[in-house]
Protein backbone atom coordinates (compact mmCIF):
# COMPACT_ATOMS: atom_id res chain seq x y z
CA UNK A 1 0.00 0.00 0.00
CA UNK A 2 1.31 3.47 -0.88
CA UNK A 3 2.43 5.81 1.91
CA UNK A 4 -0.38 8.20 2.83
CA UNK A 5 0.38 10.13 6.02
CA UNK A 6 -2.75 12.26 5.68
CA UNK A 7 -4.93 9.18 5.72
CA UNK A 8 -2.96 7.71 8.64
CA UNK A 9 -3.52 10.87 10.67
CA UNK A 10 -7.18 10.98 9.69
CA UNK A 11 -7.66 7.43 10.99
CA UNK A 12 -6.26 8.45 14.38
CA UNK A 13 -8.52 11.49 14.50
CA UNK A 14 -11.73 9.77 13.43
CA UNK A 15 -11.18 7.09 16.06
CA UNK A 16 -10.80 9.76 18.76
CA UNK A 17 -7.32 8.78 19.90
CA UNK A 18 -6.21 11.45 22.38
CA UNK A 19 -2.84 12.82 21.28
CA UNK A 20 -0.90 15.93 20.35
CA UNK A 21 0.62 16.13 16.89
CA UNK A 22 4.33 16.94 17.19
CA UNK A 23 7.47 16.76 15.04
CA UNK A 24 7.81 17.49 11.35
CA UNK A 25 4.15 17.01 10.45
CA UNK A 26 3.21 19.58 13.10
CA UNK A 27 5.72 21.98 11.54
CA UNK A 28 4.07 21.41 8.15
CA UNK A 29 0.64 22.13 9.62
CA UNK A 30 1.99 25.44 10.93
CA UNK A 31 3.22 26.37 7.48
CA UNK A 32 6.72 24.91 7.22
CA UNK A 33 7.85 24.04 3.70
CA UNK A 34 9.89 21.04 4.81
CA UNK A 35 8.61 17.62 3.77
CA UNK A 36 8.27 15.01 6.48
CA UNK A 37 8.33 11.25 6.00
CA UNK A 38 6.54 10.25 9.19
CA UNK A 39 3.96 11.24 11.78
CA UNK A 40 4.98 11.89 15.38
CA UNK A 41 2.37 12.03 18.12
CA UNK A 42 2.61 12.40 21.88
CA UNK A 43 0.12 10.64 24.12
CA UNK A 44 -0.26 8.79 27.40
CA UNK A 45 0.89 5.23 26.73
CA UNK A 46 -1.26 3.50 29.31
CA UNK A 47 -2.22 -0.17 28.81
CA UNK A 48 -5.74 0.90 27.79
CA UNK A 49 -4.38 3.39 25.28
CA UNK A 50 -2.02 0.82 23.77
CA UNK A 51 -4.87 -1.65 23.34
CA UNK A 52 -6.96 1.10 21.74
CA UNK A 53 -4.12 1.88 19.33
CA UNK A 54 -3.81 -1.80 18.45
CA UNK A 55 -7.48 -1.97 17.58
CA UNK A 56 -7.39 1.19 15.47
CA UNK A 57 -4.11 0.41 13.68
CA UNK A 58 -4.69 -3.35 13.32
CA UNK A 59 -5.88 -3.21 9.67
CA UNK A 60 -2.67 -1.32 8.76
CA UNK A 61 -0.40 -4.19 9.90
CA UNK A 62 1.71 -2.14 12.34
CA UNK A 63 5.22 -3.42 13.06
CA UNK A 64 7.95 -2.25 15.41
CA UNK A 65 10.32 -0.70 12.90
CA UNK A 66 13.23 -0.47 15.37
CA UNK A 67 13.37 -4.24 15.94
CA UNK A 68 15.38 -6.46 13.56
CA UNK A 69 12.51 -8.92 13.10
CA UNK A 70 9.90 -6.17 12.63
CA UNK A 71 7.75 -7.65 15.39
CA UNK A 72 4.02 -7.09 15.18
CA UNK A 73 2.66 -4.28 17.33
CA UNK A 74 -0.48 -6.38 17.76
CA UNK A 75 1.53 -8.93 19.77
CA UNK A 76 4.41 -6.95 21.25
CA UNK A 77 5.01 -5.66 23.80
CA UNK A 78 3.23 -8.20 25.94
CA UNK A 79 3.90 -6.26 29.13
CA UNK A 80 2.05 -3.00 28.62
CA UNK A 81 3.27 -1.38 31.82
CA UNK A 82 5.88 1.38 31.68
CA UNK A 83 5.93 1.67 27.87
CA UNK A 84 7.54 5.01 26.98
CA UNK A 85 7.82 5.10 23.18
CA UNK A 86 6.54 3.06 20.23
CA UNK A 87 8.10 3.33 16.76
CA UNK A 88 5.88 1.79 14.10
CA UNK A 89 5.88 1.03 10.40
CA UNK A 90 2.36 0.73 8.95
CA UNK A 91 0.85 0.20 5.52
CA UNK A 92 0.26 3.96 5.31
CA UNK A 93 3.65 5.08 6.61
CA UNK A 94 5.77 5.57 9.71
CA UNK A 95 4.09 6.46 13.01
CA UNK A 96 6.18 7.33 16.06
CA UNK A 97 4.31 7.48 19.37
CA UNK A 98 6.10 9.10 22.30
CA UNK A 99 5.05 9.76 25.88
CA UNK A 100 7.06 12.97 26.32
CA UNK A 101 8.74 15.63 24.18
CA UNK A 102 12.30 16.81 24.78
CA UNK A 103 12.40 20.37 26.07
CA UNK A 104 8.67 20.38 26.91
CA UNK A 105 7.89 17.39 29.11
CA UNK A 106 5.08 14.89 29.56
CA UNK A 107 1.90 14.62 27.51
CA UNK A 108 0.10 16.96 29.91
CA UNK A 109 2.76 19.64 29.44
CA UNK A 110 2.75 19.15 25.68
CA UNK A 111 -1.03 19.45 25.61
CA UNK A 112 -0.81 22.73 27.57
CA UNK A 113 1.57 23.96 24.87
CA UNK A 114 -0.65 22.95 21.96
CA UNK A 115 -3.30 24.65 19.90
CA UNK A 116 -6.49 23.20 18.44
CA UNK A 117 -6.45 23.13 14.63
CA UNK A 118 -9.03 21.71 12.23
CA UNK A 119 -7.56 18.90 10.11
CA UNK A 120 -9.60 16.80 7.67
CA UNK A 121 -12.77 17.97 9.36
CA UNK A 122 -11.62 16.98 12.85
CA UNK A 123 -10.21 19.01 15.75
CA UNK A 124 -6.57 18.14 16.36
CA UNK A 125 -4.23 19.25 19.13
CA UNK A 126 -1.01 20.44 17.46
CA UNK A 127 2.08 21.47 19.41
CA UNK A 128 2.48 25.26 19.25
CA UNK A 129 5.22 26.87 17.19
CA UNK A 130 7.15 28.15 20.24
CA UNK A 131 7.03 24.73 21.90
CA UNK A 132 8.08 23.03 18.67
CA UNK A 133 11.07 25.36 18.43
CA UNK A 134 12.03 24.51 22.02
CA UNK A 135 11.65 20.79 21.31
CA UNK A 136 13.83 20.88 18.22
CA UNK A 137 16.46 22.95 20.01
CA UNK A 138 16.48 20.39 22.84
CA UNK A 139 17.06 17.58 20.33
CA UNK A 140 20.21 19.36 19.14
CA UNK A 141 20.22 17.75 15.70
CA UNK A 142 21.90 19.47 12.74
CA UNK A 143 19.02 18.50 10.46
CA UNK A 144 16.62 20.57 12.58
CA UNK A 145 18.51 23.88 12.25
CA UNK A 146 16.82 24.87 8.99
CA UNK A 147 13.40 23.95 10.39
CA UNK A 148 14.04 26.02 13.53
CA UNK A 149 14.98 29.01 11.39
CA UNK A 150 11.80 28.69 9.34
CA UNK A 151 9.67 28.27 12.47
CA UNK A 152 11.21 31.42 13.94
CA UNK A 153 10.23 33.30 10.78
CA UNK A 154 6.69 31.90 11.08
CA UNK A 155 6.59 33.00 14.72
CA UNK A 156 7.61 36.55 13.76
CA UNK A 157 4.85 36.63 11.15
CA UNK A 158 2.40 35.42 13.79
CA UNK A 159 3.41 38.23 16.14
CA UNK A 160 3.02 40.75 13.32
CA UNK A 161 -0.56 39.54 12.78
CA UNK A 162 -1.52 40.06 16.44
CA UNK A 163 -3.84 42.98 17.18
CA UNK A 164 -4.88 44.46 20.52
CA UNK A 165 -8.25 45.84 21.56
CA UNK A 166 -9.16 47.92 24.60
CA UNK A 167 -12.42 48.32 26.47
CA UNK A 168 -13.77 49.36 29.82
CA UNK A 169 -14.20 46.17 31.80
CA UNK A 170 -17.94 46.67 32.17
CA UNK A 171 -18.30 46.86 28.37
CA UNK A 172 -16.25 43.77 27.51
CA UNK A 173 -17.63 41.44 24.83
CA UNK A 174 -19.06 38.34 26.44
CA UNK A 175 -16.40 36.00 25.02
CA UNK A 176 -13.57 38.22 26.27
CA UNK A 177 -15.09 38.50 29.75
CA UNK A 178 -15.47 34.71 29.88
CA UNK A 179 -11.83 34.24 28.80
CA UNK A 180 -10.50 36.68 31.41
CA UNK A 181 -12.51 35.26 34.30
CA UNK A 182 -11.90 31.59 33.46
CA UNK A 183 -8.20 32.13 32.78
CA UNK A 184 -7.67 34.10 36.00
CA UNK A 185 -9.29 31.32 38.01
CA UNK A 186 -7.17 28.69 36.26
CA UNK A 187 -3.86 30.56 36.59
CA UNK A 188 -4.18 32.21 40.00
CA UNK A 189 -7.07 30.54 41.83
CA UNK A 190 -4.92 28.10 43.81
CA UNK A 191 -2.10 30.48 44.76
CA UNK A 192 -2.19 30.99 48.56
CA UNK A 193 -1.51 34.75 48.57
CA UNK A 194 -4.29 35.20 46.01
CA UNK A 195 -6.77 33.15 48.03
CA UNK A 196 -5.89 35.04 51.21
CA UNK A 197 -6.75 38.52 49.90
CA UNK A 198 -9.70 40.47 48.53
CA UNK A 199 -8.88 42.15 45.22
CA UNK A 200 -9.93 45.31 43.43
CA UNK A 201 -12.20 45.03 40.40
CA UNK A 202 -10.65 45.93 37.06
CA UNK A 203 -11.63 49.12 35.26
CA UNK A 204 -10.10 48.38 31.83
CA UNK A 205 -9.02 45.37 29.81
CA UNK A 206 -6.65 44.94 26.86
CA UNK A 207 -6.74 41.70 24.91
CA UNK A 208 -4.67 40.27 22.07
CA UNK A 209 -6.25 38.65 19.01
CA UNK A 210 -5.13 36.72 15.97
CA UNK A 211 -7.72 35.60 13.44
CA UNK A 212 -10.41 36.41 16.04
CA UNK A 213 -8.85 33.97 18.55
CA UNK A 214 -8.05 35.43 21.98
CA UNK A 215 -4.36 34.93 22.79
CA UNK A 216 -4.13 36.77 26.10
CA UNK A 217 -5.28 39.72 28.17
CA UNK A 218 -4.21 42.19 30.82
CA UNK A 219 -6.57 44.12 33.10
CA UNK A 220 -6.05 47.58 34.59
CA UNK A 221 -7.17 49.26 37.80
CA UNK A 222 -7.20 53.07 38.03
CA UNK A 223 -6.55 54.68 41.39
CA UNK A 224 -5.18 57.72 43.20
CA UNK A 225 -2.49 56.38 45.53
CA UNK A 226 0.16 57.96 47.73
CA UNK A 227 3.91 57.88 47.14
CA UNK A 228 5.70 59.21 50.24
CA UNK A 229 2.43 60.93 51.23
CA UNK A 230 2.07 62.64 47.85
CA UNK A 231 -1.06 61.90 45.77
CA UNK A 232 -0.18 60.11 42.52
CA UNK A 233 -2.44 58.96 39.67
CA UNK A 234 -1.59 55.28 39.30
CA UNK A 235 -2.77 52.36 37.20
CA UNK A 236 -2.43 48.84 38.51
CA UNK A 237 -1.53 45.93 36.24
CA UNK A 238 -3.95 43.16 37.06
CA UNK A 239 -3.74 39.57 35.78
CA UNK A 240 -1.51 39.38 32.73
CA UNK A 241 -2.74 36.12 31.20
CA UNK A 242 -1.50 34.30 28.10
CA UNK A 243 -3.38 31.42 26.51
CA UNK A 244 -1.16 28.33 27.05
CA UNK A 245 -0.90 27.57 23.32
CA UNK A 246 0.29 31.16 22.67
CA UNK A 247 3.06 31.26 25.26
CA UNK A 248 6.67 32.02 24.30
CA UNK A 249 5.41 33.95 21.28
CA UNK A 250 5.97 37.41 22.75
CA UNK A 251 2.26 37.99 23.38
CA UNK A 252 2.90 39.07 26.97
CA UNK A 253 5.38 41.71 25.83
CA UNK A 254 2.94 42.94 23.16
CA UNK A 255 0.19 43.29 25.78
CA UNK A 256 2.44 44.95 28.34
CA UNK A 257 3.83 47.47 25.85
CA UNK A 258 0.28 48.33 24.79
CA UNK A 259 -0.77 48.63 28.45
CA UNK A 260 2.15 50.91 29.32
CA UNK A 261 1.39 53.15 26.34
CA UNK A 262 -2.32 53.28 27.19
CA UNK A 263 -1.70 53.97 30.88
CA UNK A 264 0.65 56.90 30.31
CA UNK A 265 -0.85 58.42 27.16
CA UNK A 266 -4.60 57.82 27.50
CA UNK A 267 -5.20 57.34 31.21
CA UNK A 268 -2.61 60.01 32.10
CA UNK A 269 -1.07 57.82 34.78
CA UNK A 270 1.94 59.15 36.67
CA UNK A 271 2.96 55.62 37.67
CA UNK A 272 2.10 52.00 36.94
CA UNK A 273 2.17 49.52 39.82
CA UNK A 274 2.11 45.71 39.77
CA UNK A 275 2.65 42.77 42.08
CA UNK A 276 4.33 39.56 40.98
CA UNK A 277 6.03 36.34 42.04
CA UNK A 278 9.81 36.13 42.48
CA UNK A 279 10.40 34.40 39.15
CA UNK A 280 8.72 37.24 37.21
CA UNK A 281 10.62 40.17 38.69
CA UNK A 282 13.31 40.03 35.99
CA UNK A 283 10.69 39.87 33.22
CA UNK A 284 9.01 43.07 34.37
CA UNK A 285 12.32 44.82 34.98
CA UNK A 286 13.11 44.31 31.30
CA UNK A 287 9.88 46.21 30.54
CA UNK A 288 10.95 49.25 32.55
CA UNK A 289 9.68 48.41 36.05
CA UNK A 290 11.71 48.84 39.23
CA UNK A 291 11.29 46.78 42.37
CA UNK A 292 10.52 48.97 45.39
CA UNK A 293 11.93 48.26 48.83
CA UNK A 294 9.72 50.55 50.91
CA UNK A 295 6.55 49.33 52.68
CA UNK A 296 3.41 49.04 50.53
CA UNK A 297 0.10 49.50 52.34
CA UNK A 298 -3.13 47.94 51.10
CA UNK A 299 -6.72 47.83 52.32
CA UNK A 300 -8.51 44.62 53.29
CA UNK A 301 -11.95 44.05 54.86
CA UNK A 302 -10.34 43.65 58.30
CA UNK A 303 -8.22 46.79 57.93
CA UNK A 304 -4.96 48.08 56.51
CA UNK A 305 -1.89 45.86 56.16
CA UNK A 306 1.46 45.83 54.40
CA UNK A 307 1.93 43.82 51.21
CA UNK A 308 4.25 40.85 51.76
CA UNK A 309 5.47 40.10 48.23
CA UNK A 310 7.11 41.91 45.30
CA UNK A 311 5.90 45.33 44.22
CA UNK A 312 7.25 46.93 41.04
CA UNK A 313 6.72 50.44 39.73
CA UNK A 314 7.15 52.14 36.37
CA UNK A 315 7.02 55.82 37.26
CA UNK A 316 7.10 59.19 35.52
CA UNK A 317 7.44 60.88 38.92
CA UNK A 318 10.03 60.36 41.63
CA UNK A 319 10.19 56.76 42.83
CA UNK A 320 8.84 56.32 46.38
CA UNK A 321 11.52 55.81 49.00
CA UNK A 322 9.57 55.70 52.27
CA UNK A 323 6.03 54.49 51.60
CA UNK A 324 3.44 53.48 49.01
CA UNK A 325 -0.19 53.57 50.08
CA UNK A 326 -2.57 52.10 47.48
CA UNK A 327 -5.51 53.73 49.30
CA UNK A 328 -7.66 50.71 48.56
CA UNK A 329 -7.70 47.03 47.66
CA UNK A 330 -4.69 45.53 45.82
CA UNK A 331 -4.85 44.29 42.25
DAZI-V351367 format. One record per residue. N is the residue number from 1. PHI is phi in radians with two decimals (none if undefined). Layout:
n:N phi:PHI
n:N phi:PHI
This chain:
n:1 phi:none
n:2 phi:-1.27
n:3 phi:-1.03
n:4 phi:-2.57
n:5 phi:-1.13
n:6 phi:-1.06
n:7 phi:-1.17
n:8 phi:-1.06
n:9 phi:-1.15
n:10 phi:-1.09
n:11 phi:-1.10
n:12 phi:-1.13
n:13 phi:-1.21
n:14 phi:-1.24
n:15 phi:-1.69
n:16 phi:1.03
n:17 phi:-1.22
n:18 phi:-1.48
n:19 phi:-2.76
n:20 phi:-2.08
n:21 phi:-1.31
n:22 phi:-2.26
n:23 phi:1.25
n:24 phi:-1.10
n:25 phi:-1.16
n:26 phi:-1.11
n:27 phi:-1.06
n:28 phi:-1.12
n:29 phi:-1.06
n:30 phi:-1.39
n:31 phi:2.00
n:32 phi:-1.17
n:33 phi:-1.55
n:34 phi:-1.32
n:35 phi:-1.58
n:36 phi:-1.85
n:37 phi:-1.92
n:38 phi:-2.67
n:39 phi:-2.05
n:40 phi:-2.02
n:41 phi:-2.26
n:42 phi:-2.02
n:43 phi:-2.72
n:44 phi:-1.41
n:45 phi:-1.63
n:46 phi:-1.39
n:47 phi:-0.94
n:48 phi:-1.13
n:49 phi:-1.15
n:50 phi:-1.11
n:51 phi:-1.13
n:52 phi:-1.10
n:53 phi:-1.09
n:54 phi:-1.08
n:55 phi:-1.15
n:56 phi:-1.23
n:57 phi:-1.56
n:58 phi:-0.82
n:59 phi:-1.12
n:60 phi:-1.71
n:61 phi:0.89
n:62 phi:-1.23
n:63 phi:-2.27
n:64 phi:-1.29
n:65 phi:-1.30
n:66 phi:-1.60
n:67 phi:-1.78
n:68 phi:-0.97
n:69 phi:-1.56
n:70 phi:0.86
n:71 phi:-1.08
n:72 phi:-1.24
n:73 phi:-1.17
n:74 phi:-1.27
n:75 phi:-2.05
n:76 phi:-2.19
n:77 phi:-1.37
n:78 phi:-1.41
n:79 phi:-1.54
n:80 phi:-1.60
n:81 phi:-1.44
n:82 phi:1.09
n:83 phi:-1.36
n:84 phi:-1.78
n:85 phi:-2.44
n:86 phi:-2.35
n:87 phi:-1.99
n:88 phi:-2.01
n:89 phi:-2.05
n:90 phi:-2.12
n:91 phi:-1.10
n:92 phi:-1.77
n:93 phi:2.37
n:94 phi:-1.44
n:95 phi:-2.27
n:96 phi:-1.83
n:97 phi:-2.05
n:98 phi:-2.13
n:99 phi:-1.69
n:100 phi:-2.68
n:101 phi:-2.04
n:102 phi:-0.99
n:103 phi:1.48
n:104 phi:-2.06
n:105 phi:2.24
n:106 phi:-1.24
n:107 phi:-0.95
n:108 phi:-1.09
n:109 phi:-1.19
n:110 phi:-1.12
n:111 phi:-1.10
n:112 phi:-1.09
n:113 phi:-1.79
n:114 phi:-2.15
n:115 phi:-2.29
n:116 phi:-1.47
n:117 phi:-2.25
n:118 phi:-1.42
n:119 phi:-2.27
n:120 phi:0.96
n:121 phi:1.49
n:122 phi:-2.12
n:123 phi:-1.48
n:124 phi:-2.26
n:125 phi:-1.35
n:126 phi:-2.12
n:127 phi:-0.96
n:128 phi:-1.20
n:129 phi:-1.04
n:130 phi:-1.03
n:131 phi:-1.18
n:132 phi:-1.14
n:133 phi:-1.09
n:134 phi:-1.07
n:135 phi:-1.12
n:136 phi:-1.22
n:137 phi:-1.13
n:138 phi:-1.14
n:139 phi:-1.19
n:140 phi:1.15
n:141 phi:-1.64
n:142 phi:-1.02
n:143 phi:-1.16
n:144 phi:-1.59
n:145 phi:-1.06
n:146 phi:-1.15
n:147 phi:-1.14
n:148 phi:-1.04
n:149 phi:-1.04
n:150 phi:-1.17
n:151 phi:-1.15
n:152 phi:-1.12
n:153 phi:-1.12
n:154 phi:-1.08
n:155 phi:-1.14
n:156 phi:-1.11
n:157 phi:-1.14
n:158 phi:-1.10
n:159 phi:-1.08
n:160 phi:-1.15
n:161 phi:-1.58
n:162 phi:-1.40
n:163 phi:-2.08
n:164 phi:-2.08
n:165 phi:-2.19
n:166 phi:-2.29
n:167 phi:-2.68
n:168 phi:-1.06
n:169 phi:-1.04
n:170 phi:-1.20
n:171 phi:-1.85
n:172 phi:-1.07
n:173 phi:-1.01
n:174 phi:-0.97
n:175 phi:-1.20
n:176 phi:-1.26
n:177 phi:-1.02
n:178 phi:-1.12
n:179 phi:-1.08
n:180 phi:-1.09
n:181 phi:-1.18
n:182 phi:-1.18
n:183 phi:-1.18
n:184 phi:-1.09
n:185 phi:-1.12
n:186 phi:-1.17
n:187 phi:-1.42
n:188 phi:-2.09
n:189 phi:-1.08
n:190 phi:-1.81
n:191 phi:-1.39
n:192 phi:-0.94
n:193 phi:-1.12
n:194 phi:-1.29
n:195 phi:-1.20
n:196 phi:-1.50
n:197 phi:-2.17
n:198 phi:-1.72
n:199 phi:-2.04
n:200 phi:-1.21
n:201 phi:-1.41
n:202 phi:-1.28
n:203 phi:-1.79
n:204 phi:-2.36
n:205 phi:-2.49
n:206 phi:-2.07
n:207 phi:-2.29
n:208 phi:-1.80
n:209 phi:-2.28
n:210 phi:-2.52
n:211 phi:0.93
n:212 phi:1.25
n:213 phi:-1.58
n:214 phi:-1.39
n:215 phi:-1.76
n:216 phi:3.08
n:217 phi:-2.72
n:218 phi:-2.47
n:219 phi:-1.87
n:220 phi:-2.27
n:221 phi:-2.11
n:222 phi:-1.67
n:223 phi:-2.84
n:224 phi:-1.75
n:225 phi:-1.97
n:226 phi:-2.16
n:227 phi:-1.92
n:228 phi:0.89
n:229 phi:1.22
n:230 phi:-1.85
n:231 phi:-1.18
n:232 phi:-2.37
n:233 phi:-1.35
n:234 phi:-2.08
n:235 phi:-2.21
n:236 phi:-1.68
n:237 phi:-1.47
n:238 phi:-2.15
n:239 phi:1.01
n:240 phi:-1.32
n:241 phi:-2.23
n:242 phi:-2.08
n:243 phi:-0.97
n:244 phi:-0.85
n:245 phi:-1.24
n:246 phi:-1.86
n:247 phi:-1.27
n:248 phi:1.14
n:249 phi:-1.92
n:250 phi:1.45
n:251 phi:-1.17
n:252 phi:-1.05
n:253 phi:-1.15
n:254 phi:-1.05
n:255 phi:-1.14
n:256 phi:-1.16
n:257 phi:-1.09
n:258 phi:-1.14
n:259 phi:-1.13
n:260 phi:-1.07
n:261 phi:-1.06
n:262 phi:-1.13
n:263 phi:-1.09
n:264 phi:-1.36
n:265 phi:-1.54
n:266 phi:-1.71
n:267 phi:-1.56
n:268 phi:1.00
n:269 phi:-1.22
n:270 phi:-1.63
n:271 phi:-2.74
n:272 phi:-2.04
n:273 phi:-2.17
n:274 phi:-2.51
n:275 phi:-2.06
n:276 phi:-2.72
n:277 phi:-1.31
n:278 phi:-0.97
n:279 phi:-1.29
n:280 phi:-1.88
n:281 phi:-1.01
n:282 phi:-1.06
n:283 phi:-1.05
n:284 phi:-1.29
n:285 phi:-1.10
n:286 phi:-1.17
n:287 phi:-1.67
n:288 phi:1.79
n:289 phi:-1.61
n:290 phi:-2.14
n:291 phi:-1.31
n:292 phi:-1.63
n:293 phi:-1.99
n:294 phi:-1.44
n:295 phi:-1.09
n:296 phi:-2.13
n:297 phi:-1.68
n:298 phi:-2.28
n:299 phi:-1.71
n:300 phi:-2.44
n:301 phi:-0.93
n:302 phi:-1.61
n:303 phi:2.22
n:304 phi:-1.35
n:305 phi:-2.70
n:306 phi:-1.59
n:307 phi:-1.28
n:308 phi:-1.82
n:309 phi:-2.13
n:310 phi:-1.27
n:311 phi:-2.19
n:312 phi:-2.15
n:313 phi:-2.32
n:314 phi:-2.01
n:315 phi:-2.14
n:316 phi:-1.71
n:317 phi:-1.95
n:318 phi:-1.13
n:319 phi:-1.14
n:320 phi:-1.14
n:321 phi:-2.05
n:322 phi:-1.97
n:323 phi:-2.89
n:324 phi:-2.10
n:325 phi:-2.09
n:326 phi:-1.26
n:327 phi:0.96
n:328 phi:2.88
n:329 phi:-1.18
n:330 phi:-1.33
n:331 phi:-2.27
